[in-house]
C-alpha cells in the first residue's frame, strides 16, 4: 500500500508529463538534436601529401657543412685569461701571471714601495688627527664638523676654473669601473681602479703617457672593493664577486689568497687602527669579520 508521500510524488509526475505533452517539448527536443548533428568527416579532407621526415646530416652519416662553433664557446662567455693558475688555488699568484702589460714593473714597484703614508698618527689622544696635503703646506683639520653643511662651507674654490685636459684621461682597465681609490701617498699621485672583468689597474699620474698604466687580473669577476693598508702601503687588498679576497704584496710581487667564499663578496673595508681584521659583506645579507692572522672568520651575522 502506497504511502501519502508516494501518492503525491506519482501525482506530480503525471501532471508534469501531461504538461510536457501539451507543449510538445519532446518532439521539439528531438528536432533540435537532429539539426545540430553533422555527418562525420563532412568537412574533413584527407591529407594526400606525404609526411616529410627531416633527418640531420649526422644521422645520415654525412659530414657537416660548417666547421661548428669555436673551441671553448659559451653562451655566457667568461674571462679566461691567465688560466694557467686556478683562481681559487691557495698558492700565491705571481705578478707575471696576473700582469696584463708588457712593460717592466720596476717603476711601478719603486713608486709604491717608496711612498710614505699621508695620514699622520697622533701620539696625543686629545689631539685631532691631521692631514698634510702634497701640493701645499696647508694642514687640514680632520675633526668632525658640527654638520655636513659646515664642512661644505669650509671648501672654497672657483668652479669656473676647473677643466678636463686630454692628458688627464686614461683607460686604466678594459671594462666598466665599479670601484676607484686614490692611493694615500705623498711622493706619487696614483689611482687604483677595479672593473667588471676582475682587473685592477694603477694609473701613475706623474709618469708619461706611455709608461703610467699597470694592469693586473687577480680576479675572474667584478672587483667590488679596494683597500690600502695604512701602515704598509705596498699591500693592497681587493674583493670580488668571484668570492675571493686577495692581498697584493708589491714588495714580494705576489697576490696572496686571503679568503675564499662560495658567495659573491660585495663590500670590503678595514678600520684604520685595526689592520688584522677585515670587514666584508657577502651573499644575501651576510656580514663577516675576518682575522688575517688566524685566516678565518671569527664573527658573522646574517641580516636577512
Secondary structure, DSSP 8 states (H G I E B T S, - for coil): ---HHHHHHHHHHHHHHHHHHHHTHHHHHHHHHHHH---TTSS-----S-------TTTTT---SS--S-TT--SS----TTTTS-TT-SS-EEHHHHB--SS-SHHHHHHHHT--BSB---SSTTS--EEE-SSSS-EEE-S--SSHHHHHHH----GGG----GGG----SSS-EEEEEE--BSS--EEEEEETTS-EEEEETTS-GGG-EEEE---SS-EEEEEE-SS-TTEEEEEETTSEEEEEETTTTEEEEEEE-SS-EEEEE--TT--SEEEEEETTTEEEEEETTTTEEEEEEE--
